[in-house]
Amino acid sequence: MSYEDPIVQEVRQVREEHAARFNYDFQAIVADLKQSEAARDPAKSPLLAPPEVSVVLPDSAVQRVRFARR
C-alpha cells in the first residue's frame, strides 16, 4: 500500500517538463532558473522572511519554576 501525494506528483511533473525543455542539461537548467529569479518582481511576489529566533535565557521565569519543583 503506497500513498502518492498529488502535490509531490505535480512538482515532479513540472520539474521533469522543465528539465526536458533544456534536454536535461544541468547548466542550462540552472541558468534558466537564475534568469527567472533575477526577473522576479519582489513587490508582486515577496519572499518570506525567516522567522525570528527567540532565545530563552536560563534565568527566565519558566526555567526558575521548572528547577524549583525538583
C-alpha positions in Angstrom: 0.0 0.0 0.0 1.5 3.3 -1.0 0.2 6.8 -0.9 1.1 9.2 -3.6 0.8 12.9 -2.7 -0.8 14.8 -5.6 1.3 17.9 -4.8 4.5 16.0 -4.9 3.5 14.4 -8.2 2.7 17.8 -9.7 6.1 19.3 -8.6 7.9 16.3 -10.1 6.0 16.6 -13.3 6.8 20.3 -13.6 10.4 19.6 -12.8 10.5 16.9 -15.4 9.0 19.1 -18.1 11.4 22.0 -17.2 14.4 19.7 -17.5 13.2 18.2 -20.8 12.9 21.8 -22.3 16.7 22.0 -21.8 17.5 18.5 -22.9 18.4 17.7 -19.3 21.5 20.0 -19.5 22.1 20.9 -15.8 24.0 24.1 -16.6 21.2 25.3 -18.9 18.5 24.5 -16.3 20.4 26.4 -13.6 21.0 29.4 -15.9 17.2 29.5 -16.7 16.3 29.3 -13.0 18.7 32.1 -12.2 17.4 34.2 -15.1 13.8 33.8 -13.9 14.8 34.6 -10.3 16.5 37.8 -11.5 13.4 38.8 -13.4 11.1 38.2 -10.4 9.4 41.4 -9.2 9.8 41.4 -5.4 6.8 43.7 -5.0 4.5 41.3 -6.6 5.9 38.1 -5.1 7.9 38.9 -2.0 9.9 36.1 -0.4 9.0 35.3 3.2 11.5 36.4 5.8 12.8 33.7 8.0 11.1 33.5 11.4 12.8 35.4 14.3 14.6 33.1 16.7 13.7 33.8 20.3 16.4 33.0 22.8 15.3 31.6 26.1 17.7 32.6 28.8 18.4 30.2 31.6 17.2 32.7 34.2 13.8 33.2 32.7 10.7 32.7 34.9 9.9 29.4 33.2 13.3 28.0 34.0 13.2 29.1 37.6 9.8 27.5 38.1 10.9 24.3 36.4 14.0 23.9 38.5 12.2 25.0 41.7 9.9 21.9 41.5 12.8 19.4 41.6 
